[in-house]
Amino acid sequence: MQSKAHQIVTGLQRLTLFWRASQWEVAKELGLNPTQCEILTRVAVRPERVADLALVLGISQASLSDSVASLDRKGMVRRRPDPKDGRARQIVVTEAGRVLAARMPEAPEALQDALAGLGHADAAGLLRSLTLIIRSLQEARAIPVQRMCLTCRYFSPHVHDDPARPHHCAFVDAAFGDAALRLDCADYETATEEAAARVWAALAEVG
């Protein structure tokens, strides 16, 4: 019998193939490539440093610069000095870029329908599992740190008695459950390594 890990990996691979094909289809319609689409959707949310964006996308700064230069020529983004560090450069979206980014679907329609069909408990469990997997990959230095609850200084897991909303976000001062865990949050601030380790242990222990 094949291992549980094999079945999970197989499922992730199939979803990845579907996602890549969908990205190419959307990008082609917009006259971009998938990397350019990813850059545009990210900087439409907030300006990004060149080095940080290259790290998150898993590409070299040279490759990122080529994609940004293409978007710049199309009038979709601009580069500017980082207000917090004049030696660094930020990528910011233009109004034309923001309009184009708004045309990009958050996810393929078929995938959105599939996720919408999940019950609350299944959706919450899936998000929790993805969060734990991504955190493990971060611990192994396999991927860069994400703007996620588990490494955010505002997040405290399992501090409330309500099983539906056991976690707490100090930024908004509100309790919430697994279904509201975030893997990319605009209000994210990195926790210390000690605090993040305590959060990781507490969340993983409860299961």
C-alpha positions as CSV (number, residue, x, y, z in Angstrom):
1,M,0.0,0.0,0.0
2,Q,1.3,3.4,-0.9
3,S,2.2,5.8,2.0
4,K,-0.1,8.6,3.1
5,A,2.6,11.1,2.1
6,H,2.7,9.7,-1.4
7,Q,-1.1,10.2,-1.8
8,I,-0.8,13.8,-0.5
9,V,2.1,14.6,-2.8
10,T,0.2,13.2,-5.7
11,G,-2.8,15.4,-4.9
12,L,-0.5,18.5,-4.6
13,Q,1.2,17.7,-7.9
14,R,-2.1,17.4,-9.7
15,L,-3.3,20.7,-8.3
16,T,0.0,22.3,-9.3
17,L,-0.3,21.1,-12.9
18,F,-3.9,22.5,-13.0
19,W,-2.8,25.8,-11.5
20,R,0.2,26.3,-13.9
21,A,-2.0,25.6,-16.9
22,S,-4.6,28.1,-15.7
23,Q,-1.9,30.7,-15.0
24,W,-0.6,30.4,-18.5
25,E,-4.1,30.8,-19.9
26,V,-4.9,33.9,-17.9
27,A,-1.5,35.4,-18.6
28,K,-1.8,34.8,-22.4
29,E,-5.1,36.6,-22.5
30,L,-3.6,39.6,-20.7
31,G,-0.4,39.7,-22.9
32,L,1.9,38.7,-19.9
33,N,3.6,35.6,-18.6
34,P,2.8,34.0,-15.3
35,T,5.7,35.6,-13.5
36,Q,4.6,39.0,-14.6
37,C,1.1,38.3,-13.5
38,E,2.3,37.2,-10.0
39,I,4.5,40.4,-9.7
40,L,1.5,42.6,-10.7
41,T,-1.0,41.0,-8.4
42,R,1.5,41.3,-5.4
43,V,2.5,44.9,-6.0
44,A,-1.2,45.9,-6.6
45,V,-1.7,45.0,-2.9
46,R,1.4,46.8,-1.6
47,P,4.8,48.0,-2.9
48,E,7.5,45.3,-2.7
49,R,11.3,45.5,-2.4
50,V,13.0,43.9,-5.4
51,A,15.1,41.6,-3.2
52,D,12.1,40.5,-1.1
53,L,9.9,39.8,-4.1
54,A,12.6,37.8,-5.8
55,L,12.9,35.7,-2.7
56,V,9.2,35.1,-2.4
57,L,8.8,34.1,-6.0
58,G,11.8,31.9,-5.9
59,I,13.6,33.5,-8.8
60,S,16.9,35.4,-9.1
61,Q,17.0,39.2,-8.9
62,A,18.2,39.2,-12.5
63,S,15.2,37.3,-13.7
64,L,12.9,39.5,-11.6
65,S,14.5,42.6,-13.0
66,D,13.8,41.4,-16.5
67,S,10.1,40.8,-15.7
68,V,9.8,44.2,-13.9
69,A,11.5,45.9,-16.9
70,S,8.9,44.4,-19.2
71,L,6.1,45.5,-17.0
72,D,7.6,49.0,-16.7
73,R,7.7,49.2,-20.5
74,K,4.1,48.3,-20.6
75,G,3.3,51.0,-18.1
76,M,2.1,48.6,-15.4
77,V,4.7,49.2,-12.6
78,R,7.4,51.7,-11.7
79,R,10.6,51.4,-9.6
80,R,11.3,53.9,-6.8
81,P,13.6,54.2,-3.8
82,D,12.3,52.5,-0.7
83,P,11.1,55.2,1.7
84,K,12.6,53.2,4.6
85,D,15.9,52.6,2.9
86,G,17.1,54.8,0.1
87,R,19.7,52.2,-1.0
88,A,16.9,49.7,-1.8
89,R,14.3,49.8,-4.6
90,Q,10.6,49.2,-4.5
91,I,8.3,48.1,-7.2
92,V,5.0,50.0,-7.2
93,V,1.9,49.5,-9.3
94,T,0.6,52.2,-11.7
95,E,-3.1,52.9,-12.2
96,A,-3.0,50.9,-15.5
97,G,-1.3,48.0,-13.6
98,R,-3.9,48.1,-10.9
99,V,-6.7,48.0,-13.5
100,L,-5.1,45.0,-15.2
101,A,-4.5,43.2,-11.9
102,A,-8.2,43.6,-11.0
103,R,-9.0,41.6,-14.1
104,M,-7.0,38.6,-12.9
105,P,-9.1,36.0,-11.1
106,E,-8.1,35.1,-7.5
107,A,-8.1,31.5,-8.6
108,P,-9.5,29.5,-11.5
109,E,-13.2,29.3,-11.5
110,A,-13.3,25.6,-11.2
111,L,-11.0,25.7,-8.2
112,Q,-13.1,28.4,-6.5
113,D,-16.2,26.3,-7.1
114,A,-14.5,23.2,-5.5
115,L,-13.4,25.2,-2.5
116,A,-16.8,26.7,-2.1
117,G,-18.2,23.2,-2.0
118,L,-16.2,22.3,1.1
119,G,-17.9,22.3,4.4
120,H,-16.7,24.7,7.1
121,A,-14.8,22.1,9.0
122,D,-13.1,20.7,5.9
123,A,-12.1,24.2,4.7
124,A,-10.7,25.1,8.2
125,G,-8.8,21.8,8.4
126,L,-7.3,22.3,4.9
127,L,-6.2,25.8,5.7
128,R,-4.7,24.7,9.1
129,S,-2.9,21.8,7.3
130,L,-1.5,24.1,4.7
131,T,-0.3,26.5,7.4
132,L,1.5,23.8,9.2
133,I,3.1,22.4,6.0
134,I,4.3,25.9,5.0
135,R,5.7,26.6,8.5
136,S,7.6,23.3,8.4
137,L,9.1,24.2,5.1
138,Q,10.1,27.6,6.5
139,E,11.7,25.9,9.5
140,A,13.7,23.7,7.0
141,R,14.8,26.8,5.1
142,A,13.2,25.4,2.0
143,I,11.1,28.4,1.4
144,P,11.2,32.1,2.6
145,V,9.2,33.3,5.5
146,Q,5.7,34.1,4.5
147,R,3.3,36.8,5.8
148,M,1.4,34.2,7.8
149,C,-0.2,34.0,11.2
150,L,2.2,31.5,12.6
151,T,5.2,33.9,12.3
152,C,3.3,37.1,13.0
153,R,3.9,38.9,16.3
154,Y,0.2,39.6,16.6
155,F,-0.9,35.9,16.6
156,S,-1.6,33.9,19.7
157,P,-3.0,30.3,19.1
158,H,-5.5,28.5,21.4
159,V,-5.9,31.2,24.0
160,H,-9.7,31.3,24.0
161,D,-12.1,28.6,25.3
162,D,-14.4,28.8,22.3
163,P,-13.4,25.8,20.1
164,A,-14.8,27.6,17.0
165,R,-12.6,30.7,17.7
166,P,-9.6,29.7,19.8
167,H,-7.0,32.0,18.3
168,H,-6.4,35.7,18.9
169,C,-5.1,38.5,16.6
170,A,-3.7,41.4,18.7
171,F,-3.7,43.7,15.6
172,V,-7.5,43.7,15.4
173,D,-8.0,42.5,19.0
174,A,-10.3,39.7,17.9
175,A,-10.7,35.9,18.3
176,F,-10.9,33.7,15.2
177,G,-10.8,30.0,14.2
178,D,-8.7,27.9,11.8
179,A,-10.9,28.9,8.8
180,A,-9.6,32.5,9.2
181,L,-5.9,31.7,9.4
182,R,-4.0,33.8,6.9
183,L,-1.1,32.8,4.8
184,D,-0.6,36.3,3.4
185,C,-1.6,39.3,5.5
186,A,-1.0,43.0,4.7
187,D,-0.8,43.7,8.5
188,Y,1.9,41.1,9.1
189,E,4.8,41.9,11.4
190,T,7.5,39.3,12.0
191,A,7.6,37.7,15.4
192,T,10.9,37.0,17.2
193,E,12.3,33.5,16.6
194,E,11.5,32.6,20.2
195,A,7.9,33.8,20.0
196,A,7.4,32.1,16.6
197,A,8.7,28.8,18.1
198,R,6.2,29.0,21.0
199,V,3.4,29.6,18.6
200,W,4.4,26.7,16.4
201,A,4.6,24.4,19.3
202,A,1.3,25.5,20.7
203,L,-0.6,25.1,17.4
204,A,1.0,21.8,16.4
205,E,0.4,20.3,19.9
206,V,-3.3,20.8,19.8
207,G,-3.5,19.3,16.3
